[in-house]
Every structure is written in C-alpha cells, then in structure tokens.
Amino acid sequence: MKWMPKRIFTIPNALFIVLLLIQLIPDKTYRIEDRPLYTVLLAVVLEVIILAVSFLVKDGRLRRTFTDVLGVIFAVLIFWVLATIKFDLPGNAKQAVFPPPGAVLEKFTLDFSQTLINIRDSLALIFRGYLIAVVIAIPLGLFLGWNLRIGAAAGYISKFLSSISPIVYIPYAIVLLPTFRAASVFVIVVASFWPVLASTMSGVLNVEKRIIDSAKTLCVGKFTMLFRIILPAALPQIFIGCNQGLSVSFILLTSAEMIGARSGLGYYVNNYANFGNYTSALAGVITIGIVVTVITFMFNLLQRYLLRWKQ
C-alpha cells in the first residue's frame, strides 16, 4: 500500500481542492449570474474519475496521462472562475462574451436534449460526406499511386485543387445541387477527399519494393496486388490522411451547416452568436470539442485494431 499516498497526493487532486476553495471567495458584480453548484458538481465528477483511474488502472503511463488531462481541466476551470466571477480583471467589461463556467454548464443541462439532436444531425452530415470521400479517394489513390505516369500528373493537379478552400465551392454547390443538405455534404466531401487521396498515393509509393517483388513472383493479378498486398502495406500512411480529413471535416462543420441547416452543432453556435447569446454559443463550442475528442479517440482505437499486425 506504499503507492497509495503517491496516487492520492497529486497535483490534479490539489487543483480540485483549490477549485472548491475559490468558490468561497466573494463574487464581484456580474451581469450574468453564475451557477457555482454546476461547477462544483462537475469538479466532483472529475475527481471521482481521477480517483477511480488512480486505483484501478495498473498501466502507470496511461494513468498519469489521463489524470494529467483532468488536472489541466481543473486548472482551466480555476482560471475561468477567477477571471469571470471572482476578480475584476482587465477586459471584464465584455462580460457577456466570456460568461462564467457555472452559467455555461447550466446551459448544457437546460439544452441537453436539443444538444443530443444537434450532435446526431452534425455527425450524420459529417460522416455522410466523409465516407463518400473515403470510398472514392482510397481506390483512386491506389490506382494513381500504382500507375506512376498517371499518378505524377494527378499529383500536381491534386496539389492545385487541394490548395483551394472548400468554402469557395459553396455558391456553386447551392446552384448546382438540389438541396442545401446536399450542398453541405458536398463541402465535407471536398474538404476530406484531398488529404485521403494524397496520403493514399504517398502510401502506395512508399511500399517496400521487396514486398511488391515477392508478390510478382507469385503472379498475382492487379486487383489482388492492389487490395491484398499494397493496401495493407499502405494502411499506416492512409490512416494519417483519413485522420486529417476527419479533422478538416469538423473544422468546416460550421461553414457547412451555415448553408441552410436548421439543426446541428455548427448551426447552434452560429445562430446563438448572431443573437448575442454567447453563453449558449460557448456551450456549443465546448460540445463540438468534446464530440471531436471522442470521435478522434474512437478512430485511433480503430486504427490500432486494424494495424495491430505492425506491433
């Protein structure tokens, strides 16, 4: 049990106590009323998670990483509370733009059901466009990377087209496509297509020559060569592009949903920001961050599973 004090007396746990103690500091005048109970409840939930991880997770590196992340969240909450509600810091004149954490957390609870609907609609939009891009880009990248002459010309064309922001295609998408939803999906497709295509071509070109030579000695066909030999060997590089494409898709979420969406996280943030309700807008921004983090984590788990042969 000698390890118990080391896992209890840690910086994240100390920050948790500090966060609770600063709630006792008298509030300064504030136009947006804080809800300290929400901040305290969130802190308690995070502390319970830290303690559970500290005692149940045996992998020291994973345990430290997880608790450190939650410690950073505690530090952000401490600064947030002090800057918005406890001290009269410079810039507090713009109080409505930077609401206290309690008010934002209250908005989470009040709009929770609507937030779930927005998450569902945003993920449906992103994954529809992202999957279309992946399904087209990976086979095309395999073909272009395998055919050196065509691939060399296609490489320069893709560099030119990928340098153009997908946002500029929005007016054309609205005119040419039948619905605003289709135009939104088109923007996501264009945004995620180029990183996946470029990484697939790069992955094919970097496949070790001995692997291809060994396959040729077995007289395998072109289809088998591309999808049974080259594709698995190029998967690590392909996943890099897929990860980039997914990140770009989330970055363009707001722009895509501004085209004509009536729901979704991007629409939620933009709509409330236009009406000056920055408490709701900030709640939406944080929700997007949480969703992106969870999706990225799940994507990394999928990547580790498919590339388990490398380890």
C-alpha positions in Angstrom: 0.0 0.0 0.0 3.0 2.3 -0.2 1.8 3.5 -3.5 -1.5 4.9 -2.1 -0.1 8.3 -0.9 1.6 8.8 -4.3 -1.7 8.4 -6.1 -3.7 10.5 -3.6 -1.4 13.4 -3.0 -1.1 14.5 -6.7 -1.3 17.9 -8.5 -4.7 17.1 -10.1 -6.2 16.4 -6.6 -4.6 19.5 -5.2 -6.1 21.6 -8.1 -9.5 20.0 -7.2 -9.3 21.3 -3.7 -8.2 24.7 -4.9 -11.2 24.9 -7.2 -13.5 24.1 -4.3 -11.8 26.7 -2.1 -12.0 29.6 -4.6 -15.8 29.2 -4.6 -15.6 30.8 -1.1 -14.2 34.0 -2.5 -16.9 36.7 -2.7 -18.2 37.3 -6.2 -17.7 40.6 -8.0 -20.6 42.3 -9.7 -21.6 40.4 -12.7 -24.4 40.8 -15.2 -24.6 37.1 -16.0 -25.4 35.2 -12.8 -23.0 32.3 -12.1 -24.2 28.9 -11.0 -21.4 27.7 -8.8 -23.2 24.5 -7.9 -22.8 23.3 -11.5 -19.0 24.0 -11.4 -18.7 22.1 -8.1 -20.7 19.1 -9.4 -18.5 18.9 -12.5 -15.4 19.1 -10.3 -16.7 16.3 -8.0 -17.4 14.1 -11.0 -14.0 14.7 -12.5 -12.4 14.0 -9.1 -14.3 10.7 -8.8 -13.0 9.7 -12.2 -9.4 10.6 -11.2 -9.6 8.5 -8.0 -11.1 5.6 -9.9 -8.4 5.7 -12.6 -5.7 6.1 -9.9 -6.7 3.0 -8.0 -8.0 0.8 -10.9 -5.7 1.4 -13.8 -2.4 -0.5 -13.5 -0.7 1.0 -16.5 1.3 3.8 -14.9 1.8 5.8 -18.2 -1.9 5.6 -19.1 -2.9 6.5 -15.6 -0.6 9.6 -15.5 -1.7 10.8 -18.9 -5.4 10.5 -18.0 -5.1 12.2 -14.6 -2.9 14.9 -16.1 -5.5 15.7 -18.7 -8.2 16.1 -16.0 -5.7 18.2 -14.0 -5.4 20.6 -16.9 -9.2 20.8 -17.0 -9.2 21.7 -13.3 -6.6 24.4 -14.0 -8.7 25.9 -16.8 -11.8 25.9 -14.6 -9.8 27.7 -11.8 -8.6 30.4 -14.2 -12.1 30.6 -15.8 -13.8 31.2 -12.4 -11.2 33.7 -11.2 -11.2 35.7 -14.5 -15.0 35.9 -14.9 -16.7 35.9 -11.5 -14.2 36.4 -8.6 -11.7 39.1 -9.7 -12.3 42.3 -11.6 -9.6 41.5 -14.2 -9.0 43.8 -17.3 -11.4 43.0 -20.1 -14.3 42.1 -17.8 -16.2 44.9 -19.5 -17.0 42.3 -22.1 -18.7 40.0 -19.6 -21.5 38.8 -21.9 -18.9 37.5 -24.4 -17.0 35.5 -21.7 -19.6 34.0 -19.3 -18.7 32.1 -16.1 -18.4 28.3 -16.2 -21.5 27.8 -14.0 -23.7 29.7 -16.5 -22.3 27.6 -19.4 -22.7 24.3 -17.5 -26.3 25.3 -16.7 -26.9 25.9 -20.4 -25.6 22.3 -21.0 -28.2 20.8 -18.7 -31.1 23.0 -20.0 -30.4 22.3 -23.6 -29.2 18.7 -23.2 -32.0 17.1 -25.3 -31.6 19.6 -28.1 -27.8 19.2 -27.9 -28.2 15.4 -28.5 -30.3 16.1 -31.6 -27.7 18.6 -32.8 -24.9 16.1 -32.3 -26.9 13.5 -34.2 -27.5 15.8 -37.1 -23.9 17.0 -37.3 -22.5 13.5 -37.2 -24.9 12.4 -39.9 -23.7 15.3 -42.1 -20.0 14.8 -41.4 -20.0 11.0 -41.7 -22.0 11.0 -44.9 -19.6 13.4 -46.6 -16.6 11.8 -45.0 -17.5 8.2 -46.0 -18.2 9.3 -49.6 -14.8 11.0 -49.8 -13.0 7.9 -48.3 -14.8 5.4 -50.5 -13.8 7.4 -53.6 -10.3 8.6 -52.5 -8.7 5.3 -51.4 -9.4 3.2 -54.5 -8.5 6.2 -56.7 -5.3 6.8 -54.7 -4.3 3.2 -55.0 -4.8 3.3 -58.8 -2.9 6.7 -59.2 -0.1 5.6 -56.9 0.4 2.3 -58.7 0.4 3.9 -62.2 3.5 6.2 -61.9 2.9 8.1 -65.2 -0.7 9.0 -64.5 0.0 9.5 -60.8 2.7 12.0 -61.4 0.3 14.2 -63.4 -2.5 13.6 -61.0 -0.2 14.6 -58.1 0.3 18.1 -59.5 -3.4 18.5 -60.2 -4.4 17.4 -56.7 -1.9 19.8 -55.1 -3.5 22.7 -57.1 -7.1 21.7 -56.3 -6.4 20.9 -52.6 -4.9 24.4 -52.1 -8.4 25.9 -52.8 -10.5 26.2 -49.7 -13.7 24.1 -50.0 -15.7 27.2 -48.7 -15.3 28.8 -52.2 -17.3 26.0 -53.7 -20.4 26.8 -51.6 -22.1 29.2 -54.1 -21.6 26.7 -56.9 -22.9 23.8 -54.7 -26.0 25.8 -53.8 -26.7 26.5 -57.5 -25.9 23.0 -58.9 -27.2 20.7 -56.2 -30.9 20.1 -55.5 -30.9 20.8 -51.7 -29.0 22.7 -49.1 -28.3 19.5 -47.3 -26.6 18.0 -50.4 -24.6 21.2 -50.8 -23.4 20.8 -47.2 -22.4 17.2 -47.7 -20.5 18.3 -50.9 -18.4 20.8 -48.9 -17.5 18.0 -46.4 -16.6 15.6 -49.3 -14.3 18.2 -51.0 -12.7 19.0 -47.6 -11.8 15.4 -46.7 -11.2 14.0 -50.1 -7.8 15.6 -50.8 -6.0 14.6 -47.6 -7.1 11.0 -48.0 -6.2 10.9 -51.7 -2.7 12.4 -51.1 -1.9 10.1 -48.2 -3.1 7.0 -50.2 -0.9 7.9 -53.2 2.0 8.5 -50.8 1.4 5.2 -49.0 1.5 3.3 -52.3 4.7 4.9 -53.5 6.4 4.1 -50.2 5.5 0.4 -50.1 8.8 -1.5 -49.8 9.9 -2.8 -53.2 10.7 -6.3 -51.9 7.0 -6.8 -50.9 5.9 -6.0 -54.5 8.6 -8.1 -56.0 7.6 -11.1 -53.8 4.0 -10.7 -54.9 5.0 -10.5 -58.6 6.9 -13.8 -58.3 3.6 -15.4 -57.3 2.0 -14.0 -60.4 -0.9 -12.3 -58.5 -3.4 -10.3 -60.5 -3.7 -6.5 -60.5 -6.8 -6.5 -58.2 -5.1 -8.8 -55.7 -1.9 -6.8 -55.9 -3.7 -3.5 -55.1 -6.2 -4.6 -52.5 -4.5 -7.6 -50.8 -0.8 -6.5 -51.0 -0.4 -2.8 -51.5 -3.4 -1.6 -49.5 -2.5 -3.3 -46.2 1.1 -2.1 -46.6 0.0 1.4 -47.2 -2.6 1.5 -44.4 -0.4 3.4 -41.9 0.0 6.3 -44.3 -3.6 6.1 -45.4 -4.8 6.4 -41.8 -2.8 9.7 -41.5 -4.7 11.2 -44.3 -8.0 9.8 -43.0 -7.3 11.4 -39.7 -6.5 14.7 -41.3 -9.7 14.5 -43.5 -11.8 13.9 -40.4 -10.3 16.9 -38.6 -10.8 19.2 -41.6 -14.5 18.0 -41.8 -15.1 19.1 -38.2 -13.3 22.4 -38.9 -15.7 23.1 -41.7 -18.7 21.9 -39.8 -20.0 25.4 -39.0 -19.5 26.6 -42.6 -21.3 23.6 -44.0 -24.3 24.0 -41.6 -24.5 27.7 -42.4 -25.5 26.8 -45.9 -29.1 26.0 -45.0 -29.2 23.7 -42.0 -31.8 24.2 -39.3 -30.0 22.0 -36.7 -26.6 20.7 -35.9 -23.8 22.0 -33.6 -22.5 24.4 -36.2 -25.9 25.9 -36.7 -26.4 26.0 -32.9 -23.2 28.0 -32.3 -23.7 30.4 -35.3 -27.4 31.0 -34.5 -26.8 32.0 -30.9 -23.7 34.0 -31.7 -25.7 36.0 -34.2 -28.2 36.9 -31.5 -25.5 37.7 -28.9 -26.2 34.8 -26.7 -22.6 33.9 -26.1 -23.4 31.6 -23.1 -25.2 29.2 -25.4 -22.6 29.7 -28.2 -19.8 28.9 -25.9 -21.6 25.8 -24.7 -21.9 24.7 -28.3 -18.2 25.3 -28.9 -17.3 23.2 -25.9 -19.7 20.5 -27.1 -18.0 20.4 -30.5 -14.6 20.0 -28.8 -15.9 17.1 -26.7 -17.5 15.4 -29.7 -14.3 15.8 -31.8 -12.2 14.4 -29.0 -14.5 11.3 -28.5 -14.6 10.6 -32.3 -10.9 11.0 -32.6 -10.3 8.6 -29.7 -12.6 6.0 -31.3 -10.9 6.5 -34.6 -7.5 5.9 -33.0 -8.8 2.7 -31.4 -10.0 1.5 -34.9 -6.6 2.4 -36.3 -4.8 0.4 -33.6 -7.0 -2.6 -34.2 -6.5 -2.6 -37.9 -2.8 -2.0 -37.6 -2.3 -4.5 -34.8 -0.1 -6.6 -37.1 2.5 -3.8 -37.0 3.0 -4.2 -33.3 
